[in-house]
Amino acid sequence: MTEKLQIDTRIKRLINYIEEIDKGYIQVPSFQRDFIWENKQKKELFESIKRGYPIGSLLLWKPEEEYGTSKVIGPYSLPKARTNEFFYILDGFQRLSTIYGYLKNPKKTKVKVDENLRSKEYSIFYDLKTEEFFIPRSSNVELTQITVYTLIDTFEFLTYAGKLQNELKDNALIYLERAKELTTIFSDFTLPSIEIIGGKIEDAIEIFTRINSKGSVISPDWMLSALTNNENKNFNLGDLINELILDLEEFNFEKLKRELIVQCIQNSFGKIYFDTKIENLHKRKNFIDTTYIAIESIKKAVEFLFEELLIVSSKLLPYNSQLIFITDFFNQIENPSSEQLETLKKWFWQTSYANYFTIYSLSKIREAYNQFQKYLQGKTNQILYNDKVNKPFTVIEFPNKILFGSVRAKALVLFLLNYANDFKRISSKGDYNLNLIYPGNRGKDKLPENVFPFIKKIEKRKKKSDIQNIIKSDDFHKHFLTKEMLYKPNFLKQRKELIIKAEKEFVEKIDLKY
């Protein structure tokens, strides 16, 4: 850590932070995460302020060198930075964006305001009747509903109070008292900040990590974005991940966790991701180039899972580790042969049905990674690691219910989807998504034999007779049905037997023991 590092703790009122942003003393670094708070979190922040609860502290940093700044905070353009005098906001960006975005009076600012964004995302009122914060659905609000920025603007509040008294007369007194009390609370509310002066980004991250050792932990993508931000090369990992997530919407994988994306990147440097330290990655000369390749490989991996295995939603992926390994496959094999793709598909089914990443410890997964690497490098034809030579993996018992927290249940749903599609690939250009139909008795909804998964949008029906309207009679066999079965009271039991038989045949073909 840099020797001459100064750390101060200060306590300021909310209005002071707003003034410092206005004067350019607080800036948002270009590597800072986007604003992601939902309305519920915004309201909870103001509710905490109202009750006088602590809302944490801010971490501000004045570095030895500049790292570039964002141009906006909330719906407002950021005022120009004061040369050599400003602090970056490292931790507390979501809170500070909410405070500034809502408490800044849009009528009294010289900076540019995105009025459309402000009215949609940064408009919150306090209802003096119900004594609750709310976000209006339209511009029509009652007189007793006050905007939060009025609470800390003396002139604005006096104007509001006069209007309230003139229109409500004697009835205004109770509402005025409530408004005055809230005004005092917001005007006097203080927020501590830890100010780091000097040092480099590595120092700031180390301090942040130590401060939060018993609280919130710095996210891997934030850390890596901060460490690798490079304006000269137009590289910002946070923006790159945002763009990737947008691209993955096509495959219904937009809910992929950012941490998993970082792990895929970590895994692209020749070691299993949990052996690759994030804080050291930025020191690699090939970091930027390798990251770009990894991002493209993640897209290829998701497209492969979607088209070849019918994983038409990220919630269907049995293991995150499968995406990490498959990303590495495309990192190293740019144009795989049909034989290599078939080997990869077999590996996927084997690891899913064998509960592979559950039964193995980290040391064994490391061995599995090394085996996988040897295959990618052409050193072996065996892609799957097995610590028990000549003893096949065993598939755990048939699931009792279809629950998407279960790897075994996901494997079964994927088997049913692929079986119904004759194990053929689909095009990612189609409008596909997972639909589960439960035609039997409602109390048996989660039973595997009562689940009919589809990847095309279909109206959900509950009655057993409706299954004939959903599935063409020629396709009954693809869903383990016959016409005769539908008229028997125990047709679900019969269907279960047919599924088990077909699943057993399938897993034995891929060298597993059922």
N, C-alpha and C positions, 0 to 999 in steps of 0.2 A: 504494500500500500504506500502511496505517496506520503512522504514525511510531513510536509507542511500542509496539513489538512485541518481546517477549522470547522467545528460543528457547533452551531448555536440553536437554542430552542426559544421560540418566541410565541407569544399568545396575542392574537389580534381579533378584532371584531370582523364580522362578515363584510361590513361596509368597507373596511380597510383593504381586504383582498380585492374587492371590486374596483376600488380606486387604484390599486397597484397594477391591476390588469389594464385599466384605462390609460395609465401612464407608461405602459410598456415595461414595467418592472417584473412581470411574470409572463413567461412564454411557454408554449407547448412544443416540446421537441418533435422533430419530424419522425422519430421512431416510436412515438407514443401510440398506444392502441386507439382505435376509433371509439367514439362514444357508443356504448352498447346498453345502457340502462333502459329498462322497461318503465312504463308509467307507474307501476306498483312500487318500484324502488325509489322513484322520484318522490312520490307522495309519502313514502315511509321516511325519507330524509327530512322532509318538512315537518312531519308529525313528531319526529325525534327532537327537532329544534324547538318546536312548540312546547314539548314536555320538559325541555331542558336536559335531555339525555346527551351524553358525549357522542360525537359522530367520528371519532378517531382523530388522526392528525395528518397533516400534509407533509410530504417530503419534497423539499425544494433544493435545487442544486445550481451553484454557480461554478462551472467547470473552468479548466485551464484553457480550453479551446472550444470553439463553437461547433455544434453538431447539426445546425439547420433547424428551422422552426416550421411549425404548422401555420396555416394562414387563418384558421378559424377556431373559435371556442363557442360551442352552442350555435346559435343562429347569427352570431356576430363575427365580423372580421377582427382579427387580433390587431391591436395598435402596434405600430412599429417598435421593435425592441430598442431599449436604451443601451447604447454601446457600452460593453464591459460592466454594466450595472444590473442586468436582469438575471433572474433565476429561472431555470427550467422546472416545470412541475413533473416530478417522477412518480410519486404515489399520491393518489387522491384526485386524479384527473376526472373521474366520473362525478365525484362530489363537487369539485370546483366548477365543472361545466354546468352542473345542475344549478348551483348557487348563482353563478354569473348569468346563465341563460334565462333564469326565471326572475331574479331580483334586479337585474339591470332594467331601467326604465327605457323602453324603445323610443319614447318620445324625446328623451333627453340624452342623445348620444351623437357623437360626430362620426362614429365608425359605420361602415356599411352593415345593413341588417337584411338578412334573408327573411322577408316578412312572411312568405309562404311557409317556410320551415318554422318560424317562431310561432305562428298562429296554430300550426298543427302539432308541434312537438314541445313547445316551450310556453304554453299558456296554462297556468294553474290558478285557481281561485280558492278563497276560503269562504265557506258559507257561514255567515254569522248566526243563522237560525239553528242549523244542525251542528255547528262548530266542528266542521270537517273540511278537509282539503278535497278538491275535486278538479278533474280535467274536463272542461265543457265539450260537449259534442257539437255545439253550434255557437254562433256569436251572440245568441240571445241569452243574457244572464239577468238575474234580478238585482235590484239595487242593494240588497243585503248580501250580495256576493262580491267580494273584494279581491282584486288582483294582488298577488303577493308582493309585487314590486312597489305597490302603494304603501306597504307596511314600513318601508325604510326610507321613503321619500317624504320629508316633512311637508313641503308645499303641496304635494300631490294628496297627502293624507288630509290636510286641512281643507282642501277643496272638496274631497270626498265627504268628509264629516259635515261640512256645511250643506252639501246637497242632501245628505241623509236626513239631517235635522229639518231642513225646509220641507221635504216631501213626506216624511213620516211623523213630523211634529213630536208629540209626547211619546209615541211608540219608539222613537229613535234612541232614547236614552240607554236601554239595555244593550242594543247593538253597538252603540258608540263605546260603552264601557268594555265590551268584549274586544272591539277593534283596538282600543287604546292599550289594553293589556297585551294583546298579541304584538302590537307595534313595539312596545317596550321590550318584549322578549326577543324579537328579531333584531332590534337595534343594539341590544346589549349582549347578544349571544357571541361567544368567543370560540375561536378554533385555533388550536396549537399547530405550529409548523416547526419541523426540524430542518434547519438550513445548513447545507454542506457547502463550504467555500473551498475551491481548489480541487485538484485531483482529476483523474480521468474517469471514463465511464466504468471501468473495472472497479475503481474505488467506490463509486456511487452504488453499484450493484452489490458489492460486498457489505456495505453499510446497510443497505436496504434489507438484504437477506438476514443480517444479524438482528436488526430492529424487529423484523417480522418472524423471528425464529419460533415464536410461540403463537403467532397469529397467522395472517394471510401470507401465503408464500408467493414470491414473484413467479409469474407464469413463464414457462420455457420459451414461448414464442416472443414474449416481451423482452426477456433477457437477450435472446439471440438477435432480435431486431435492433436493440440498443447497441450491442457489441459490434454489429456488422453494418450499421447504417453508413452508407457511402454516397454522398451527394455527387462527388466527382464522377462516379461510375453509374450514377442514376439507379442505385440499388437500395431498395427498402423491403426487407423481408415481410414486414407486416402487410404492406400493400400487395406483395406477391401472393401471400396466403389469402388475402381478401379476394383477389382476382381468381385464384384457384377455386375457392368455395363457390363463387358465382358460376364458374365453368361446370362445377359438379352438380349444379341444380338440374341439368339435363338428365342426370342419372339418379336423381333423388338422393344424392349423397351430400347435400348442402349442410346437413347437420353433423358432418364429420368433425370431431373435436380438433381444435388447433394443435393441441398437445400431440395428438396422433400424427398430424402432418409433420411436426417438428421431429418426431421419432423416426419417421420415414426418411427425413433428411439426414438425421444423425447416422442412420443405418447405411447411408450411401458412401461412407468414408472408410470402408474396409473392416469395420468391427460391428458386432451386434450393438444395437442402439444403447443398451444400458451400460455398456463399457466405454461409451464415447461421451466425454464430458462436454456439456454445452459451453461452459466458460472457456474451453480451449479451442473450440471449432473456428472461431473468428481469426485465429492466428494462422490458419492454413492458407497458403497462397492460392489454392484451388477452391476455396470455399464458395465464392460466387458462382463459378462455372459449374461446380458439382451440384449446387443448390438448384440452378436452373434445370439441369438434367433431371434431378430428383422430382421437381415439380411436374415436368412433362411425363415422367415415369409413373407418378401417382395417377395422372389422368389416364394413362394407358392401362394401369392396373385396375382402376375403377371400371373402365370400358370393358376390359376382359371379364371382370366379375359380373357385370351387367349382361353382356351379350352371350358369353359362353356358359355361364352358370345360373343365369336368371336371378341374380341378386339385384333386384330392381329397386332396392331401398337399402340404405345403410343399416337399418335396424335388422336386416336379414343376415348381415355378416356375422358368422359365428365367433370369430376372433379378430381383434385388432391386429394381432401379430401376423395374421395371414396377409393383410394389406401391406404390412411392413416388408415381409419376405417377397411378396409378389412385385412390389415396387422395385426391389433390388434385382429381381429377374429381368425387368424391363430396363433397368439401369445398364445392365451388362449385355443383354441380348436385344439389340435394337430391332432386328427383323427376325423373330423366332420362326422356326419351321413349324409345320403342322404337327410333326412328331413331338417337338418340344412343348407346344401348347397342350397337347394331349397329356404329356407327362405332368405338366403343371396342374391340369385339371384333376388328374388322378391324385396328385399330392394334396390338393385342396380337399377332395372328398375324404381322403385318408385321415388328414389332420382334424377334420370336422367330426367324423364318426368315431375316431379313437380318443376324443377329448385330449388331443395331443398337448396343447399348451396349458392344460390344467394338470395333467398327471406328471408333467416334467418340471423339475426344479430349474432355477436360473442357470445352474451349471450345465444341466442337460440341454436346455434350450440353446446355450452357447455351442454345444456340440452339434445340435441340430442345424444351427446357422453355418457352422464350419462345413458340415456335410452338404448343405444347400450350395455353399460357395464352390465346393469342389465340382459339383455338377455343372454350375454355371461356367466354370473355367475349363470344362471338358476333361476333367481328371477322373471322373467316374460316371457311370450310367445310372447310379443309384442316387436319387434325389432325397429320399426319406431316411432320416436317421432313426435307427432302432438299437437301443442299448442291449436288447436281448436277441442275439443272433439266432436266426431260424425259428423265432417264436413270433407269430403275427400279433398285431394289436387286436384287442378284443373290443367290440362295440358294446357300450353299456345298454342296459335293458330299454325296451320300448317305453317312451315317455307316457306318464299318466295324463298329462295335460299339455296343451300347446301354450307355453309361456315364453315370451321372447327374451327372457333373461336366461333361458336354458339353451346351451349349445346343442344338446341332443334334440330338442324340439325344433330349433332352427334347421338342423340337418334334415330332419324329417320333412319339414315344410318345403325345403329346397328340393328334396327328392321327389315329392308329390308334384311340384311345379315342373321339374325337368321330365319326369315320367309322362305327364300329360302332354308335354311338347315333344315327345319322342327323343329327348336329349339333344335337340337341335338348337343351334344358336338363334338369337333374335337380333334385330337391328336396334341400335340405340336411338334411331330416328323416330321410332314408334312411340305412341303415348302409352307407356307401361307404368304400372304401379301395383303394389300388392293389395289384393282384396281377399278377405276371408269370408266365406259363406257358411252359415250354420243352419242347414235345412231341418235338422232334427229338433228334438225337445230342448227348450231354452236352458233347462237345468244341466244339459249335457254339452253346452256350447264349447267348452274347453277340451273335451275329449278328442284325441287325435282322429278317431274314426268318424267324428261328426264335423270335421273341418274340411272344407273344399277350397283350397287356395287357387286364386286366379291372378294373372298379371295384366289382364285387360279390365278397364273400368266396367263394372257391372252393378246393377241394382241389387242391393242386399235384401234377401228374403229369408223368412224364418221357417215357413212351413215345409214339411217333408215333400208334399206334392209339388211344390214349386221347383224342385230340382230338375224336373222334366222340362221346365221352361228356360232353365239356365244352361243345361247341357244337352246338346244334340244327342239323340239316341245312338247315332253311329259312334259317338265319342264316349259312351258310357264306360267302356273298358279302360279308357285312359284315366278314369277317375275311380277305378275299382268298384264298378257297379254293373248290375244287369237289370233289365226291365223287371224280371221276376222278383228280385230282391226288394224293390221299392214297396211291394205290397205285403211284405212280411214284417211282423212286429220286431223281429230281431235283426233287421237289415244292417244296423250299425255293427253288430257283432260280426256278421259275415264280412262286412267291408274291412274291418280290422284284420281279420284273418288273411284276406287277400293282400292287404298292404304289407303285413309282416312277411308273407311269403315272397313277395316281389322285392322288398327291401333286403331280405336275407340273400337272395340271388345276386342282387346288385353289389352288396358289400363284399361278398365272397369273390366276386370277379375282380375286385380291386385289392385282393389279398388281405382281407380282414376276417376276423372270426366273429360270427354273429352270436 
